[in-house]
Amino acid sequence: MTLTPSQRPWEPLDVVIENGASLSVAYNLRGKIPVGIYISAAWTAADLTFRVSPDGVKYYNLHTSAGEYSLTTSAGIFLSLSQENFAGTNFIKVRSGTGAVPVNQAAARALVLMCAFPDPA
């Protein structure tokens, strides 16, 4: 069975961190919230963090009450993300490393950010 776009509960957003860079370009979430991310099989070892924006102009490091929202990752895995950490986010940049210690990727890295409409509850 094939689902139409309006029936799909999630959709992939292709994200690239370019060769020698630690931060992707900005992506418009179009009302959706990140719920998971597929990490490239060739990922240069680094934690994963995010910069977010309400307007696509001013960006902020994503923090929770515990500090910068940082995920330990490795090559070729899928990471589940907590929707509540991205509530109120309209635009996103994905970063290799942390705000204090960004890590440049050794080649262009393709990631897939899975996004869904927020839970209505």
A tleap script that builds the chain and sets N, CA, C and O, in Angstrom:
source leaprc.protein.ff14SB
mol = sequence {
  NMET THR LEU THR PRO SER GLN ARG PRO TRP
  GLU PRO LEU ASP VAL VAL ILE GLU ASN GLY
  ALA SER LEU SER VAL ALA TYR ASN LEU ARG
  GLY LYS ILE PRO VAL GLY ILE TYR ILE SER
  ALA ALA TRP THR ALA ALA ASP LEU THR PHE
  ARG VAL SER PRO ASP GLY VAL LYS TYR TYR
  ASN LEU HIE THR SER ALA GLY GLU TYR SER
  LEU THR THR SER ALA GLY ILE PHE LEU SER
  LEU SER GLN GLU ASN PHE ALA GLY THR ASN
  PHE ILE LYS VAL ARG SER GLY THR GLY ALA
  VAL PRO VAL ASN GLN ALA ALA ALA ARG ALA
  LEU VAL LEU MET CYS ALA PHE PRO ASP PRO
  CALA
}
set mol.1.N position { 0.844 -1.181 0.000 }
set mol.1.CA position { 0.000 0.000 0.000 }
set mol.1.C position { 0.886 1.240 0.000 }
set mol.1.O position { 1.827 1.334 0.787 }
set mol.2.N position { 0.588 2.183 -0.875 }
set mol.2.CA position { 1.330 3.426 -0.951 }
set mol.2.C position { 0.525 4.542 -0.293 }
set mol.2.O position { -0.666 4.712 -0.553 }
set mol.3.N position { 1.208 5.296 0.565 }
set mol.3.CA position { 0.560 6.423 1.233 }
set mol.3.C position { 0.777 7.699 0.438 }
set mol.3.O position { 1.862 7.914 -0.102 }
set mol.4.N position { -0.231 8.540 0.361 }
set mol.4.CA position { -0.078 9.842 -0.277 }
set mol.4.C position { 0.656 10.750 0.702 }
set mol.4.O position { 0.696 10.447 1.895 }
set mol.5.N position { 1.242 11.864 0.231 }
set mol.5.CA position { 1.953 12.761 1.144 }
set mol.5.C position { 1.105 13.202 2.342 }
set mol.5.O position { 1.633 13.337 3.446 }
set mol.6.N position { -0.185 13.427 2.147 }
set mol.6.CA position { -1.020 13.876 3.264 }
set mol.6.C position { -1.308 12.750 4.265 }
set mol.6.O position { -1.733 13.020 5.389 }
set mol.7.N position { -1.081 11.494 3.869 }
set mol.7.CA position { -1.307 10.363 4.762 }
set mol.7.C position { -0.039 9.931 5.497 }
set mol.7.O position { -0.119 9.218 6.497 }
set mol.8.N position { 1.128 10.354 5.013 }
set mol.8.CA position { 2.387 9.958 5.619 }
set mol.8.C position { 2.566 10.642 6.968 }
set mol.8.O position { 2.432 11.863 7.050 }
set mol.9.N position { 2.861 9.900 8.021 }
set mol.9.CA position { 3.048 10.536 9.323 }
set mol.9.C position { 4.424 11.185 9.463 }
set mol.9.O position { 4.646 11.943 10.407 }
set mol.10.N position { 5.335 10.910 8.561 }
set mol.10.CA position { 6.669 11.482 8.610 }
set mol.10.C position { 7.176 11.673 7.195 }
set mol.10.O position { 6.629 11.119 6.241 }
set mol.11.N position { 8.238 12.471 7.071 }
set mol.11.CA position { 8.883 12.594 5.759 }
set mol.11.C position { 10.365 12.840 5.951 }
set mol.11.O position { 10.772 13.470 6.927 }
set mol.12.N position { 11.178 12.344 5.022 }
set mol.12.CA position { 12.622 12.538 5.129 }
set mol.12.C position { 13.029 13.919 4.632 }
set mol.12.O position { 12.447 14.458 3.691 }
set mol.13.N position { 14.028 14.468 5.278 }
set mol.13.CA position { 14.632 15.724 4.859 }
set mol.13.C position { 16.119 15.435 4.681 }
set mol.13.O position { 16.826 15.165 5.652 }
set mol.14.N position { 16.591 15.495 3.435 }
set mol.14.CA position { 18.000 15.223 3.159 }
set mol.14.C position { 18.843 16.400 3.623 }
set mol.14.O position { 18.609 17.539 3.219 }
set mol.15.N position { 19.820 16.123 4.469 }
set mol.15.CA position { 20.697 17.134 5.060 }
set mol.15.C position { 22.128 16.796 4.668 }
set mol.15.O position { 22.526 15.631 4.693 }
set mol.16.N position { 22.900 17.814 4.308 }
set mol.16.CA position { 24.301 17.595 3.952 }
set mol.16.C position { 25.183 18.504 4.794 }
set mol.16.O position { 24.928 19.701 4.925 }
set mol.17.N position { 26.223 17.909 5.358 }
set mol.17.CA position { 27.315 18.688 5.947 }
set mol.17.C position { 28.464 18.557 4.964 }
set mol.17.O position { 28.952 17.456 4.708 }
set mol.18.N position { 28.888 19.673 4.421 }
set mol.18.CA position { 29.882 19.659 3.339 }
set mol.18.C position { 31.270 19.253 3.826 }
set mol.18.O position { 31.569 19.320 5.018 }
set mol.19.N position { 32.112 18.831 2.882 }
set mol.19.CA position { 33.496 18.473 3.155 }
set mol.19.C position { 34.207 19.630 3.860 }
set mol.19.O position { 34.156 20.769 3.395 }
set mol.20.N position { 34.871 19.334 4.985 }
set mol.20.CA position { 35.620 20.354 5.715 }
set mol.20.C position { 34.758 21.273 6.543 }
set mol.20.O position { 35.262 22.247 7.102 }
set mol.21.N position { 33.458 20.990 6.641 }
set mol.21.CA position { 32.540 21.832 7.416 }
set mol.21.C position { 31.985 21.027 8.591 }
set mol.21.O position { 32.043 19.798 8.607 }
set mol.22.N position { 31.449 21.749 9.565 }
set mol.22.CA position { 30.832 21.094 10.717 }
set mol.22.C position { 29.335 21.393 10.797 }
set mol.22.O position { 28.625 20.781 11.595 }
set mol.23.N position { 28.856 22.318 9.987 }
set mol.23.CA position { 27.469 22.772 10.084 }
set mol.23.C position { 26.793 22.723 8.717 }
set mol.23.O position { 27.352 23.167 7.714 }
set mol.24.N position { 25.583 22.176 8.696 }
set mol.24.CA position { 24.811 22.148 7.450 }
set mol.24.C position { 24.258 23.539 7.163 }
set mol.24.O position { 24.323 24.432 8.008 }
set mol.25.N position { 23.725 23.708 5.987 }
set mol.25.CA position { 22.957 24.915 5.681 }
set mol.25.C position { 21.641 24.824 6.448 }
set mol.25.O position { 21.353 23.802 7.071 }
set mol.26.N position { 20.851 25.877 6.406 }
set mol.26.CA position { 19.558 25.902 7.096 }
set mol.26.C position { 18.499 25.163 6.288 }
set mol.26.O position { 18.484 25.205 5.058 }
set mol.27.N position { 17.615 24.484 7.014 }
set mol.27.CA position { 16.501 23.780 6.403 }
set mol.27.C position { 15.208 24.235 7.061 }
set mol.27.O position { 15.132 24.350 8.285 }
set mol.28.N position { 14.190 24.493 6.244 }
set mol.28.CA position { 12.862 24.877 6.728 }
set mol.28.C position { 12.104 23.600 7.075 }
set mol.28.O position { 11.936 22.722 6.228 }
set mol.29.N position { 11.651 23.498 8.312 }
set mol.29.CA position { 10.939 22.296 8.749 }
set mol.29.C position { 9.478 22.265 8.301 }
set mol.29.O position { 8.829 21.225 8.412 }
set mol.30.N position { 8.953 23.367 7.803 }
set mol.30.CA position { 7.599 23.443 7.241 }
set mol.30.C position { 6.531 22.858 8.173 }
set mol.30.O position { 5.660 22.099 7.748 }
set mol.31.N position { 6.624 23.233 9.458 }
set mol.31.CA position { 5.617 22.819 10.435 }
set mol.31.C position { 5.835 21.454 11.036 }
set mol.31.O position { 5.074 21.025 11.903 }
set mol.32.N position { 6.870 20.764 10.586 }
set mol.32.CA position { 7.147 19.435 11.135 }
set mol.32.C position { 8.230 19.528 12.214 }
set mol.32.O position { 8.907 20.546 12.353 }
set mol.33.N position { 8.371 18.439 12.970 }
set mol.33.CA position { 9.350 18.369 14.051 }
set mol.33.C position { 10.245 17.160 13.805 }
set mol.33.O position { 9.747 16.086 13.466 }
set mol.34.N position { 11.573 17.318 13.973 }
set mol.34.CA position { 12.472 16.173 13.826 }
set mol.34.C position { 12.160 15.083 14.860 }
set mol.34.O position { 11.968 15.366 16.042 }
set mol.35.N position { 12.115 13.829 14.386 }
set mol.35.CA position { 11.853 12.699 15.273 }
set mol.35.C position { 12.964 11.648 15.205 }
set mol.35.O position { 12.993 10.726 16.019 }
set mol.36.N position { 13.866 11.782 14.251 }
set mol.36.CA position { 14.978 10.843 14.133 }
set mol.36.C position { 15.922 11.280 13.039 }
set mol.36.O position { 15.577 12.107 12.195 }
set mol.37.N position { 17.126 10.714 13.058 }
set mol.37.CA position { 18.108 11.057 12.033 }
set mol.37.C position { 18.958 9.838 11.697 }
set mol.37.O position { 19.443 9.133 12.582 }
set mol.38.N position { 19.127 9.607 10.397 }
set mol.38.CA position { 19.999 8.549 9.905 }
set mol.38.C position { 21.382 9.161 9.690 }
set mol.38.O position { 21.521 10.184 9.019 }
set mol.39.N position { 22.399 8.525 10.265 }
set mol.39.CA position { 23.770 9.023 10.183 }
set mol.39.C position { 24.513 8.298 9.061 }
set mol.39.O position { 24.397 7.081 8.920 }
set mol.40.N position { 25.262 9.036 8.278 }
set mol.40.CA position { 26.036 8.483 7.162 }
set mol.40.C position { 26.948 7.346 7.629 }
set mol.40.O position { 27.499 7.391 8.729 }
set mol.41.N position { 27.096 6.340 6.786 }
set mol.41.CA position { 27.985 5.216 7.091 }
set mol.41.C position { 29.447 5.651 7.118 }
set mol.41.O position { 30.294 4.927 7.642 }
set mol.42.N position { 29.756 6.819 6.564 }
set mol.42.CA position { 31.127 7.315 6.528 }
set mol.42.C position { 31.332 8.490 7.493 }
set mol.42.O position { 32.272 9.266 7.322 }
set mol.43.N position { 30.474 8.629 8.492 }
set mol.43.CA position { 30.511 9.742 9.449 }
set mol.43.C position { 31.864 9.842 10.134 }
set mol.43.O position { 32.371 8.849 10.655 }
set mol.44.N position { 32.462 11.049 10.137 }
set mol.44.CA position { 33.663 11.313 10.910 }
set mol.44.C position { 33.227 11.432 12.369 }
set mol.44.O position { 32.342 12.226 12.688 }
set mol.45.N position { 33.835 10.656 13.245 }
set mol.45.CA position { 33.406 10.569 14.646 }
set mol.45.C position { 33.213 11.943 15.282 }
set mol.45.O position { 34.130 12.764 15.317 }
set mol.46.N position { 32.003 12.173 15.781 }
set mol.46.CA position { 31.663 13.425 16.450 }
set mol.46.C position { 30.275 13.298 17.044 }
set mol.46.O position { 29.449 12.528 16.554 }
set mol.47.N position { 30.018 14.060 18.106 }
set mol.47.CA position { 28.653 14.164 18.617 }
set mol.47.C position { 27.826 14.927 17.598 }
set mol.47.O position { 28.364 15.488 16.644 }
set mol.48.N position { 26.515 14.946 17.804 }
set mol.48.CA position { 25.596 15.647 16.911 }
set mol.48.C position { 24.839 16.679 17.737 }
set mol.48.O position { 24.288 16.361 18.791 }
set mol.49.N position { 24.817 17.914 17.253 }
set mol.49.CA position { 24.064 18.987 17.906 }
set mol.49.C position { 23.315 19.774 16.843 }
set mol.49.O position { 23.446 19.499 15.650 }
set mol.50.N position { 22.530 20.751 17.276 }
set mol.50.CA position { 21.654 21.477 16.353 }
set mol.50.C position { 21.672 22.969 16.651 }
set mol.50.O position { 21.858 23.391 17.792 }
set mol.51.N position { 21.474 23.761 15.594 }
set mol.51.CA position { 21.195 25.198 15.720 }
set mol.51.C position { 19.782 25.370 15.190 }
set mol.51.O position { 19.434 24.811 14.149 }
set mol.52.N position { 18.974 26.132 15.892 }
set mol.52.CA position { 17.563 26.281 15.519 }
set mol.52.C position { 17.186 27.751 15.456 }
set mol.52.O position { 17.860 28.616 16.015 }
set mol.53.N position { 16.086 28.006 14.755 }
set mol.53.CA position { 15.656 29.385 14.536 }
set mol.53.C position { 14.135 29.466 14.411 }
set mol.53.O position { 13.505 28.562 13.862 }
set mol.54.N position { 13.548 30.550 14.921 }
set mol.54.CA position { 12.120 30.762 14.705 }
set mol.54.C position { 11.828 31.394 13.345 }
set mol.54.O position { 10.722 31.260 12.820 }
set mol.55.N position { 12.838 32.094 12.767 }
set mol.55.CA position { 12.584 32.912 11.579 }
set mol.55.C position { 13.538 32.673 10.414 }
set mol.55.O position { 13.372 33.279 9.355 }
set mol.56.N position { 14.534 31.803 10.586 }
set mol.56.CA position { 15.495 31.555 9.516 }
set mol.56.C position { 16.573 32.611 9.409 }
set mol.56.O position { 17.379 32.584 8.479 }
set mol.57.N position { 16.598 33.547 10.355 }
set mol.57.CA position { 17.600 34.617 10.343 }
set mol.57.C position { 18.550 34.475 11.531 }
set mol.57.O position { 19.763 34.357 11.353 }
set mol.58.N position { 18.003 34.488 12.717 }
set mol.58.CA position { 18.796 34.377 13.950 }
set mol.58.C position { 18.754 32.930 14.435 }
set mol.58.O position { 17.677 32.370 14.640 }
set mol.59.N position { 19.935 32.324 14.618 }
set mol.59.CA position { 20.034 30.922 15.044 }
set mol.59.C position { 20.586 30.821 16.456 }
set mol.59.O position { 21.369 31.659 16.903 }
set mol.60.N position { 20.153 29.765 17.147 }
set mol.60.CA position { 20.532 29.513 18.533 }
set mol.60.C position { 20.973 28.066 18.677 }
set mol.60.O position { 20.429 27.182 18.015 }
set mol.61.N position { 21.956 27.815 19.538 }
set mol.61.CA position { 22.298 26.438 19.877 }
set mol.61.C position { 21.122 25.850 20.641 }
set mol.61.O position { 20.583 26.490 21.544 }
set mol.62.N position { 20.724 24.635 20.284 }
set mol.62.CA position { 19.598 23.976 20.942 }
set mol.62.C position { 20.042 23.445 22.303 }
set mol.62.O position { 20.971 22.644 22.401 }
set mol.63.N position { 19.360 23.908 23.347 }
set mol.63.CA position { 19.645 23.490 24.722 }
set mol.63.C position { 18.383 22.936 25.364 }
set mol.63.O position { 17.269 23.303 24.990 }
set mol.64.N position { 18.570 22.056 26.327 }
set mol.64.CA position { 17.511 21.619 27.223 }
set mol.64.C position { 17.898 22.144 28.606 }
set mol.64.O position { 18.902 22.844 28.738 }
set mol.65.N position { 17.132 21.822 29.618 }
set mol.65.CA position { 17.480 22.275 30.973 }
set mol.65.C position { 18.814 21.678 31.438 }
set mol.65.O position { 19.428 22.192 32.373 }
set mol.66.N position { 19.260 20.603 30.795 }
set mol.66.CA position { 20.523 19.954 31.168 }
set mol.66.C position { 21.729 20.530 30.422 }
set mol.66.O position { 22.861 20.132 30.694 }
set mol.67.N position { 21.509 21.455 29.492 }
set mol.67.CA position { 22.609 22.027 28.709 }
set mol.67.C position { 22.392 21.801 27.222 }
set mol.67.O position { 21.280 21.515 26.777 }
set mol.68.N position { 23.475 21.934 26.461 }
set mol.68.CA position { 23.362 21.766 25.009 }
set mol.68.C position { 22.842 20.361 24.685 }
set mol.68.O position { 23.322 19.365 25.225 }
set mol.69.N position { 21.857 20.308 23.797 }
set mol.69.CA position { 21.274 19.028 23.366 }
set mol.69.C position { 22.286 18.366 22.444 }
set mol.69.O position { 22.400 18.719 21.270 }
set mol.70.N position { 23.019 17.403 22.990 }
set mol.70.CA position { 24.102 16.740 22.287 }
set mol.70.C position { 23.861 15.244 22.287 }
set mol.70.O position { 23.553 14.657 23.324 }
set mol.71.N position { 24.001 14.626 21.122 }
set mol.71.CA position { 23.780 13.189 20.972 }
set mol.71.C position { 25.078 12.500 20.601 }
set mol.71.O position { 25.760 12.907 19.661 }
set mol.72.N position { 25.413 11.471 21.330 }
set mol.72.CA position { 26.563 10.652 20.982 }
set mol.72.C position { 26.141 9.767 19.820 }
set mol.72.O position { 25.099 9.114 19.872 }
set mol.73.N position { 26.945 9.749 18.785 }
set mol.73.CA position { 26.574 8.996 17.597 }
set mol.73.C position { 27.770 8.254 17.031 }
set mol.73.O position { 28.900 8.419 17.490 }
set mol.74.N position { 27.505 7.448 16.046 }
set mol.74.CA position { 28.558 6.773 15.303 }
set mol.74.C position { 28.060 6.557 13.878 }
set mol.74.O position { 26.892 6.800 13.576 }
set mol.75.N position { 28.935 6.108 13.026 }
set mol.75.CA position { 28.602 5.950 11.612 }
set mol.75.C position { 27.546 4.873 11.397 }
set mol.75.O position { 27.549 3.835 12.058 }
set mol.76.N position { 26.646 5.145 10.462 }
set mol.76.CA position { 25.703 4.144 9.991 }
set mol.76.C position { 24.619 3.739 10.963 }
set mol.76.O position { 24.214 2.577 10.987 }
set mol.77.N position { 24.137 4.678 11.771 }
set mol.77.CA position { 23.064 4.352 12.716 }
set mol.77.C position { 21.873 5.292 12.534 }
set mol.77.O position { 21.954 6.305 11.840 }
set mol.78.N position { 20.769 4.924 13.176 }
set mol.78.CA position { 19.587 5.783 13.256 }
set mol.78.C position { 19.441 6.224 14.710 }
set mol.78.O position { 19.488 5.399 15.622 }
set mol.79.N position { 19.263 7.525 14.920 }
set mol.79.CA position { 19.051 8.082 16.259 }
set mol.79.C position { 17.624 8.583 16.370 }
set mol.79.O position { 17.164 9.346 15.521 }
set mol.80.N position { 16.933 8.168 17.392 }
set mol.80.CA position { 15.596 8.678 17.679 }
set mol.80.C position { 15.739 9.998 18.420 }
set mol.80.O position { 16.579 10.124 19.311 }
set mol.81.N position { 14.922 10.986 18.056 }
set mol.81.CA position { 14.970 12.311 18.683 }
set mol.81.C position { 13.683 12.571 19.445 }
set mol.81.O position { 12.620 12.097 19.043 }
set mol.82.N position { 13.762 13.317 20.540 }
set mol.82.CA position { 12.587 13.667 21.338 }
set mol.82.C position { 11.897 14.889 20.750 }
set mol.82.O position { 12.509 15.949 20.622 }
set mol.83.N position { 10.617 14.744 20.389 }
set mol.83.CA position { 9.863 15.838 19.777 }
set mol.83.C position { 9.868 17.098 20.638 }
set mol.83.O position { 9.987 18.205 20.115 }
set mol.84.N position { 9.738 16.937 21.957 }
set mol.84.CA position { 9.618 18.110 22.824 }
set mol.84.C position { 10.852 19.009 22.756 }
set mol.84.O position { 10.756 20.205 23.033 }
set mol.85.N position { 12.007 18.455 22.392 }
set mol.85.CA position { 13.211 19.283 22.301 }
set mol.85.C position { 13.179 20.222 21.095 }
set mol.85.O position { 13.929 21.197 21.053 }
set mol.86.N position { 12.327 19.939 20.126 }
set mol.86.CA position { 12.280 20.747 18.912 }
set mol.86.C position { 11.013 21.596 18.798 }
set mol.86.O position { 10.820 22.279 17.792 }
set mol.87.N position { 10.155 21.562 19.805 }
set mol.87.CA position { 8.926 22.372 19.778 }
set mol.87.C position { 9.296 23.845 19.640 }
set mol.87.O position { 10.205 24.329 20.315 }
set mol.88.N position { 8.595 24.549 18.770 }
set mol.88.CA position { 8.857 25.973 18.550 }
set mol.88.C position { 9.965 26.250 17.551 }
set mol.88.O position { 10.356 27.401 17.358 }
set mol.89.N position { 10.470 25.212 16.922 }
set mol.89.CA position { 11.552 25.351 15.949 }
set mol.89.C position { 10.980 25.367 14.537 }
set mol.89.O position { 10.200 24.489 14.166 }
set mol.90.N position { 11.369 26.364 13.756 }
set mol.90.CA position { 10.915 26.437 12.367 }
set mol.90.C position { 12.017 26.117 11.363 }
set mol.90.O position { 11.746 25.601 10.279 }
set mol.91.N position { 13.254 26.423 11.727 }
set mol.91.CA position { 14.408 26.184 10.855 }
set mol.91.C position { 15.476 25.479 11.667 }
set mol.91.O position { 15.566 25.656 12.882 }
set mol.92.N position { 16.293 24.668 10.981 }
set mol.92.CA position { 17.301 23.878 11.690 }
set mol.92.C position { 18.581 23.783 10.877 }
set mol.92.O position { 18.552 23.744 9.647 }
set mol.93.N position { 19.698 23.747 11.579 }
set mol.93.CA position { 20.999 23.406 11.022 }
set mol.93.C position { 21.523 22.248 11.865 }
set mol.93.O position { 21.380 22.254 13.087 }
set mol.94.N position { 22.124 21.264 11.222 }
set mol.94.CA position { 22.681 20.110 11.920 }
set mol.94.C position { 24.189 20.312 12.025 }
set mol.94.O position { 24.851 20.682 11.055 }
set mol.95.N position { 24.719 20.062 13.227 }
set mol.95.CA position { 26.153 20.292 13.445 }
set mol.95.C position { 26.866 19.008 13.861 }
set mol.95.O position { 26.353 18.223 14.658 }
set mol.96.N position { 28.038 18.818 13.313 }
set mol.96.CA position { 28.972 17.779 13.716 }
set mol.96.C position { 29.811 18.362 14.839 }
set mol.96.O position { 30.533 19.342 14.650 }
set mol.97.N position { 29.706 17.737 16.030 }
set mol.97.CA position { 30.400 18.284 17.192 }
set mol.97.C position { 29.463 19.161 18.002 }
set mol.97.O position { 28.252 19.155 17.780 }
set mol.98.N position { 30.009 19.900 18.923 }
set mol.98.CA position { 29.213 20.770 19.793 }
set mol.98.C position { 29.453 22.235 19.454 }
set mol.98.O position { 30.302 22.561 18.624 }
set mol.99.N position { 28.700 23.106 20.101 }
set mol.99.CA position { 28.913 24.531 19.895 }
set mol.99.C position { 30.325 24.949 20.281 }
set mol.99.O position { 30.941 25.775 19.607 }
set mol.100.N position { 30.837 24.376 21.371 }
set mol.100.CA position { 32.179 24.713 21.859 }
set mol.100.C position { 33.282 24.026 21.050 }
set mol.100.O position { 34.368 24.578 20.877 }
set mol.101.N position { 32.994 22.810 20.554 }
set mol.101.CA position { 34.010 22.043 19.826 }
set mol.101.C position { 33.386 21.426 18.567 }
set mol.101.O position { 33.079 20.234 18.553 }
set mol.102.N position { 33.197 22.231 17.507 }
set mol.102.CA position { 32.683 21.672 16.257 }
set mol.102.C position { 33.734 20.749 15.626 }
set mol.102.O position { 34.936 20.942 15.808 }
set mol.103.N position { 33.258 19.743 14.881 }
set mol.103.CA position { 34.151 18.778 14.238 }
set mol.103.C position { 33.870 18.789 12.740 }
set mol.103.O position { 32.773 18.444 12.302 }
set mol.104.N position { 34.871 19.189 11.961 }
set mol.104.CA position { 34.706 19.190 10.508 }
set mol.104.C position { 34.654 17.769 9.983 }
set mol.104.O position { 35.406 16.903 10.431 }
set mol.105.N position { 33.759 17.531 9.027 }
set mol.105.CA position { 33.653 16.224 8.397 }
set mol.105.C position { 34.736 16.095 7.321 }
set mol.105.O position { 35.069 17.076 6.655 }
set mol.106.N position { 35.285 14.883 7.152 }
set mol.106.CA position { 36.389 14.632 6.219 }
set mol.106.C position { 35.950 14.586 4.759 }
set mol.106.O position { 36.788 14.589 3.857 }
set mol.107.N position { 34.641 14.543 4.525 }
set mol.107.CA position { 34.058 14.573 3.186 }
set mol.107.C position { 32.611 15.008 3.354 }
set mol.107.O position { 32.110 15.069 4.477 }
set mol.108.N position { 31.937 15.310 2.259 }
set mol.108.CA position { 30.515 15.667 2.356 }
set mol.108.C position { 29.761 14.481 2.955 }
set mol.108.O position { 29.942 13.345 2.519 }
set mol.109.N position { 28.918 14.743 3.951 }
set mol.109.CA position { 28.156 13.684 4.628 }
set mol.109.C position { 26.672 13.921 4.439 }
set mol.109.O position { 26.149 14.988 4.760 }
set mol.110.N position { 26.011 12.915 3.915 }
set mol.110.CA position { 24.558 12.970 3.716 }
set mol.110.C position { 23.877 12.334 4.918 }
set mol.110.O position { 24.175 11.195 5.277 }
set mol.111.N position { 22.974 13.059 5.530 }
set mol.111.CA position { 22.172 12.591 6.652 }
set mol.111.C position { 20.711 12.667 6.223 }
set mol.111.O position { 20.366 13.423 5.315 }
set mol.112.N position { 19.868 11.896 6.865 }
set mol.112.CA position { 18.437 11.986 6.588 }
set mol.112.C position { 17.720 12.287 7.909 }
set mol.112.O position { 17.696 11.462 8.822 }
set mol.113.N position { 17.148 13.469 7.986 }
set mol.113.CA position { 16.393 13.903 9.155 }
set mol.113.C position { 14.936 13.533 8.929 }
set mol.113.O position { 14.299 14.037 8.004 }
set mol.114.N position { 14.410 12.658 9.768 }
set mol.114.CA position { 13.005 12.256 9.656 }
set mol.114.C position { 12.165 13.243 10.466 }
set mol.114.O position { 12.445 13.503 11.636 }
set mol.115.N position { 11.129 13.788 9.820 }
set mol.115.CA position { 10.285 14.814 10.440 }
set mol.115.C position { 8.824 14.380 10.415 }
set mol.115.O position { 8.390 13.676 9.503 }
set mol.116.N position { 8.084 14.799 11.409 }
set mol.116.CA position { 6.668 14.454 11.513 }
set mol.116.C position { 5.889 15.664 12.019 }
set mol.116.O position { 6.467 16.571 12.617 }
set mol.117.N position { 4.584 15.677 11.779 }
set mol.117.CA position { 3.768 16.726 12.379 }
set mol.117.C position { 3.738 16.495 13.885 }
set mol.117.O position { 3.690 15.349 14.332 }
set mol.118.N position { 3.766 17.564 14.669 }
set mol.118.CA position { 3.764 17.388 16.120 }
set mol.118.C position { 2.521 16.656 16.600 }
set mol.118.O position { 1.451 16.752 15.999 }
set mol.119.N position { 2.685 15.915 17.706 }
set mol.119.CA position { 1.527 15.259 18.324 }
set mol.119.C position { 0.542 16.324 18.770 }
set mol.119.O position { 0.949 17.320 19.368 }
set mol.120.N position { -0.746 16.142 18.494 }
set mol.120.CA position { -1.729 17.163 18.861 }
set mol.120.C position { -1.973 17.237 20.373 }
set mol.120.O position { -2.541 18.217 20.857 }
set mol.121.N position { -1.561 16.233 21.108 }
set mol.121.CA position { -1.814 16.209 22.559 }
set mol.121.C position { -0.889 17.122 23.306 }
set mol.121.O position { -0.972 17.217 24.531 }
savepdb mol mol.pdb
quit
